[in-house]
Amino acid sequence: MFRSLSLSVLVFCVSAVASQNDESSDSFSLRPTQKLDHQKQIFSNLILQKAGLLGSFSIGVGFDWEKFRTSFHYGRSKNDIGPLVEQYSAKVLHTPWRALQLKDVNWRVFYYGIFLSYTDNKNYFLKLPDHYPEDYYSQTAIRPGLILGTEFRVPIVEFNKQIVVFYELVSTDYRLIAFYNESERLGFSEVFSSGAGVRVFW
């Protein structure tokens, strides 16, 4: 189910991007990505995210430019048998194409970016524990990764605010390397994880 949903989202996004070249289409009107005035603010939005390799649940703050945005997140994961896992992450995202305007909704069809995540837990380490032979493992606490996503920006006229609903496919460096080496054995869900969330502008 995960694979079918993710592939459907990707196909839908690619189809929508292709439709930007069809000026006769009545389904969409094209407008430049909306510019936001945040010159006097350090952070412009609050982010709540479920999964996406940032923890079972994470909270963050972000700043938007016209095509780029950055954000910083704190996430936590906990199960019944393991210790609490805390993560500190940063994202840098880029939107390469103009947004689509669907009536009052601004749709960023596709964006991509990178993230860096630090995991604070005894099972993750920056320095190899002494009981392992030298160079037996590389460090596991800090991981870079790739993000592919889509988002819908919705105005809340009554409060003069905007919210963004987003969906992302995320993978880390070691997952991508493993897929490159063993692409026939690994499934899509073993390489990419999904995440979804909301950004609220103030």
C-alpha positions in Angstrom: 0.0 0.0 0.0 2.8 2.4 0.9 4.5 1.8 -2.4 1.3 2.3 -4.4 0.5 5.5 -2.6 4.0 7.0 -3.0 4.2 6.1 -6.7 0.7 7.5 -7.3 1.8 10.8 -5.6 4.9 11.0 -7.8 3.1 10.3 -11.0 0.4 12.8 -10.2 3.1 15.5 -9.4 4.9 14.8 -12.7 1.7 15.0 -14.7 0.8 18.3 -13.1 4.2 19.8 -13.9 3.9 18.7 -17.5 0.5 20.5 -17.6 2.2 23.8 -17.0 3.3 23.8 -20.6 -0.2 23.4 -21.8 -1.5 27.0 -22.0 -4.9 25.9 -23.2 -5.7 24.0 -20.0 -8.6 25.3 -18.0 -7.8 23.3 -14.9 -5.0 25.5 -13.6 -3.9 29.1 -13.7 -0.2 29.7 -13.4 1.2 32.3 -11.0 4.6 32.8 -9.6 5.4 31.2 -6.3 3.9 33.6 -3.7 6.4 36.0 -2.1 6.2 36.4 1.6 7.4 39.4 3.6 9.5 38.0 6.5 12.3 40.5 6.5 11.8 41.4 10.1 11.3 37.9 11.4 13.9 35.2 12.2 11.4 32.4 11.7 8.1 32.7 9.8 6.4 29.3 10.4 5.8 26.6 12.9 6.1 23.0 11.6 4.4 19.8 12.9 5.5 16.6 11.2 4.7 12.9 11.5 7.5 10.5 10.7 9.7 11.3 7.7 12.9 10.1 9.5 12.7 13.0 11.9 11.1 11.0 14.7 7.7 9.5 15.2 6.6 13.1 15.8 8.6 16.3 15.4 8.1 20.0 15.9 10.1 22.7 14.1 10.5 26.3 13.0 11.2 27.5 9.4 11.9 30.4 7.2 10.7 30.8 3.6 12.2 32.7 0.7 10.6 32.6 -2.8 12.1 29.3 -3.9 14.2 28.2 -0.9 13.4 27.5 2.7 15.2 26.2 5.8 13.9 24.6 9.0 15.1 23.2 12.2 13.3 20.3 14.0 13.2 18.4 17.3 11.7 14.9 17.1 11.1 11.9 19.4 10.5 8.2 18.9 9.5 5.7 21.6 8.4 2.1 21.5 7.5 -0.4 24.2 10.8 -2.2 24.3 13.4 0.4 23.5 14.7 3.7 25.0 13.5 7.1 24.0 15.2 8.4 20.8 15.6 12.1 20.4 16.6 13.7 17.0 17.8 17.2 16.1 17.5 17.9 12.4 17.8 20.7 9.8 16.3 20.9 6.3 17.2 23.0 3.2 14.6 22.7 0.5 14.3 24.1 -3.1 11.2 24.6 -5.3 12.4 24.5 -8.9 9.1 25.4 -10.7 6.4 27.9 -10.3 3.5 27.1 -8.1 0.1 26.1 -9.5 -3.0 28.1 -8.4 -6.0 25.9 -7.7 -8.7 28.5 -6.9 -7.5 29.7 -3.5 -5.0 27.0 -3.0 -1.3 27.4 -4.0 0.2 24.1 -5.0 4.0 23.6 -5.0 3.9 20.5 -7.1 7.4 19.3 -6.4 10.3 20.3 -4.2 13.5 18.6 -3.2 16.2 19.1 -0.7 18.6 17.7 1.9 18.5 17.2 5.6 21.0 16.5 8.3 19.9 14.7 11.4 21.6 14.0 14.8 20.3 11.2 16.9 20.8 11.4 20.7 20.5 7.8 21.9 23.0 5.3 23.4 22.5 3.0 20.4 23.9 5.7 18.1 27.5 7.0 18.3 29.9 9.6 16.9 32.9 7.7 18.1 33.2 3.9 17.7 32.8 2.2 21.1 35.9 0.6 22.5 34.6 -2.9 22.3 34.6 -2.8 18.5 37.7 -3.2 16.4 39.0 0.0 14.8 37.1 1.2 11.7 34.6 -1.7 12.2 31.6 0.8 11.9 31.4 4.4 10.7 29.6 6.8 13.0 25.8 6.4 13.2 24.6 9.5 15.1 24.7 11.9 12.2 23.0 11.1 8.9 22.4 13.2 5.8 19.5 12.5 3.5 17.4 13.3 0.5 13.9 14.8 0.5 11.3 14.8 -2.3 8.0 16.5 -1.6 4.8 18.2 -2.6 2.7 20.8 -0.6 -0.5 22.7 -0.7 -0.6 26.3 0.7 -4.1 27.3 2.0 -5.0 30.9 3.1 -7.0 31.2 6.4 -8.7 34.5 5.5 -10.5 35.0 8.8 -7.2 35.1 10.7 -5.0 36.5 7.9 -2.8 33.4 8.1 -1.6 30.6 5.8 -1.2 26.9 6.5 0.7 24.4 4.4 0.0 20.7 4.2 2.9 18.7 2.9 3.9 15.1 2.0 7.5 13.9 1.7 9.5 10.9 0.6 12.8 10.7 2.5 15.9 8.6 2.3 19.3 8.6 4.0 22.7 8.2 2.6 23.2 4.6 3.7 19.8 3.6 2.3 20.6 5.1 -1.1 24.0 3.4 -1.1 22.4 0.1 -0.2 19.8 0.5 -3.0 22.6 1.2 -5.5 24.5 -1.9 -4.4 21.4 -4.2 -4.1 18.6 -2.7 -6.1 17.2 -6.0 -7.1 16.7 -7.1 -3.5 15.5 -3.9 -1.8 11.9 -2.8 -2.1 10.8 0.8 -2.4 9.6 1.0 1.2 13.1 -0.1 2.4 14.7 2.8 0.7 12.2 5.6 1.2 10.2 6.5 4.2 7.2 8.8 4.0 6.3 11.8 6.2 3.5 14.3 6.3 2.9 17.5 8.2 1.6 21.0 8.5 3.3 24.4 8.5 1.5 27.3 10.1 2.6 30.9 9.2 2.4 33.8 11.6 
